[in-house]
Amino acid sequence: MPLTKIRWRWLRNPLKRGTDVAESWMLLATVVLIAGMAPAAGVTAASAVDAASHRQSREWTSVSAVLTEDPPARIGVDSTGGGSGRAHATVRWKATDGTVRTGETAVASGLRAGDHTTAWLDRHGSLLRDPTTPVDSLAQSVAVGAVAASSTGLLLLGADKVGVILLNRRRYAQWEKEWGDTDAQWRHQQP
């Protein structure tokens, strides 16, 4: 929006109506609320997701596990030998009661059968299939924060647009009434 158009909203003008002034104040309030509330909503949502992720991961316990089979080849892993990413594989570990258990969990894609890895158990002793890594937790927090901030901004913009629509209805009703009064005066003046 050009600066002259923004400035016009605040200049005195004999053609400016009360609805124009109300629209100017609504726009200012919307900008101030978006500037304050959208970032606050984003930070609050991201902090809540991060705290929940940390709280959940504190309940996990790590155990040493051995891969019982090679992880399946992953589609999309580069063929140059890059070992990035994770794959699901069957692992064997010893539970706290001394029993040997097996289960499927996410492991680094470069491991082979017989390699040792770290597996994570929840507070009930069940193997976690896809434990959240710190990078995953950070990505989730950032994504949720961005969505919350954007949603808050869009909600406030939507409220402003609804206010403008209501003001326009009022303007149209005022114009209709004034045109009706003017039409009546013109008809009365004609011979």
C-alpha positions in Angstrom: 0.0 0.0 0.0 1.6 3.3 -1.0 2.5 5.8 1.7 0.2 8.5 0.2 -2.8 6.1 0.6 -1.9 5.3 4.2 -1.3 9.0 5.0 -4.7 10.0 3.4 -6.5 7.9 5.9 -5.3 10.3 8.7 -5.7 13.7 7.0 -8.7 15.9 7.6 -11.1 15.9 4.6 -14.7 17.3 4.4 -15.7 14.2 2.3 -14.5 11.7 4.9 -17.3 10.0 6.8 -17.4 8.4 10.2 -17.1 5.0 8.5 -13.8 6.1 6.9 -12.4 7.1 10.2 -13.6 3.8 11.8 -11.9 1.9 8.9 -8.6 3.8 9.5 -8.7 2.9 13.2 -9.5 -0.7 12.4 -6.6 -1.0 10.1 -4.2 0.5 12.7 -5.5 -1.8 15.3 -5.1 -4.8 13.0 -1.5 -3.9 12.2 -0.6 -3.5 15.8 -2.4 -6.7 16.8 -0.7 -8.7 14.0 2.7 -7.2 15.0 2.2 -8.3 18.6 0.0 -11.3 18.6 1.3 -13.3 15.6 4.8 -13.7 16.9 3.6 -14.3 20.4 1.3 -17.1 19.2 4.1 -18.6 17.1 6.6 -18.6 20.0 4.0 -19.9 22.5 3.0 -22.8 20.2 6.6 -23.7 19.4 7.6 -23.6 23.0 4.6 -25.9 23.9 5.6 -28.4 21.2 9.3 -28.3 22.3 8.4 -28.7 26.0 6.1 -31.6 25.2 8.8 -33.3 23.1 11.4 -32.8 25.9 9.0 -34.1 28.5 8.2 -37.2 26.4 11.9 -37.9 25.6 12.8 -37.7 29.3 10.5 -40.7 29.9 12.5 -42.8 27.4 15.4 -45.0 28.4 18.1 -46.1 26.1 19.3 -49.7 25.7 22.1 -51.3 23.7 20.6 -53.4 20.9 22.0 -55.6 18.1 20.6 -55.6 14.6 19.3 -59.1 13.7 19.1 -58.3 10.0 20.3 -55.8 7.5 18.0 -52.8 7.1 16.1 -52.7 3.9 17.5 -50.5 1.1 15.8 -47.1 1.2 14.4 -45.6 -1.9 15.8 -42.1 -2.4 19.1 -42.6 -0.6 21.9 -41.4 -2.8 23.9 -44.1 -4.5 27.2 -42.4 -3.8 27.4 -44.1 -0.4 25.8 -41.3 1.6 24.5 -42.9 4.7 22.1 -40.1 5.6 18.7 -41.0 6.8 17.2 -43.8 8.9 15.7 -47.1 8.0 13.6 -49.6 10.0 15.2 -52.8 11.1 14.7 -55.6 13.6 16.8 -55.3 16.7 17.4 -57.5 19.8 17.9 -56.2 23.3 17.9 -57.3 26.9 15.0 -56.0 29.0 15.4 -54.9 32.6 13.9 -58.2 33.8 16.6 -60.1 31.9 14.5 -61.4 29.0 15.7 -61.0 25.4 13.3 -59.2 23.2 13.1 -58.2 19.6 11.3 -55.5 17.8 11.5 -53.1 14.9 12.9 -49.5 15.3 14.5 -46.8 13.2 18.3 -47.2 12.9 21.0 -45.4 10.9 20.9 -46.6 7.3 24.6 -47.5 7.2 24.4 -50.3 9.8 24.4 -54.1 9.0 23.2 -57.2 10.8 25.3 -57.8 14.0 26.1 -54.0 14.5 25.3 -52.4 17.8 23.0 -49.5 18.0 21.0 -47.6 20.6 17.3 -48.4 20.9 14.8 -46.4 22.9 12.1 -47.7 25.2 9.1 -45.8 26.6 8.2 -45.7 30.3 6.4 -49.1 29.9 9.4 -50.8 28.4 8.0 -51.0 24.9 10.4 -50.3 22.0 9.8 -47.0 20.2 9.5 -47.6 16.4 10.3 -44.0 15.5 11.8 -42.0 18.3 12.0 -38.3 17.8 15.4 -37.0 17.2 16.4 -33.5 18.5 16.5 -32.3 14.8 12.9 -33.7 14.3 11.8 -32.0 17.5 13.2 -28.7 16.4 11.6 -29.0 12.9 8.3 -29.7 14.5 8.5 -26.8 16.8 9.5 -24.4 14.0 6.7 -25.7 11.8 4.0 -25.5 14.5 5.2 -22.0 15.5 5.1 -20.8 11.8 1.7 -22.2 11.3 0.4 -20.6 14.6 1.9 -17.2 13.7 0.5 -17.3 10.2 -2.9 -18.5 11.3 -3.1 -15.7 13.9 -2.1 -13.1 11.3 -4.6 -14.5 8.8 -7.4 -14.6 11.5 -6.8 -11.0 12.4 -6.7 -10.0 8.7 -9.9 -11.8 8.2 -11.5 -10.0 11.1 -10.4 -6.7 9.6 -11.9 -7.7 6.2 -15.2 -8.6 7.9 -15.2 -5.3 9.6 -14.6 -3.5 6.3 -17.5 -5.4 4.7 -19.8 -4.4 7.6 -18.6 -0.8 7.3 -19.2 -0.9 3.5 -22.8 -2.2 4.1 -23.3 0.8 6.4 -21.9 3.1 3.8 -24.1 1.7 1.1 -27.2 2.1 3.4 -26.2 5.7 4.1 -25.7 6.5 0.4 -29.0 4.8 -0.4 -30.8 7.0 2.2 -29.1 10.2 1.1 -29.8 9.4 -2.6 -33.4 8.8 -1.6 -33.6 12.1 0.2 -32.0 13.9 -2.7 -34.3 12.3 -5.2 -37.3 13.3 -3.1 -36.1 16.9 -3.0 -35.6 17.0 -6.7 -39.0 15.6 -7.4 -40.5 18.1 -5.0 -38.8 21.0 -6.8 -39.9 20.0 -10.3 -43.0 21.8 -11.7 
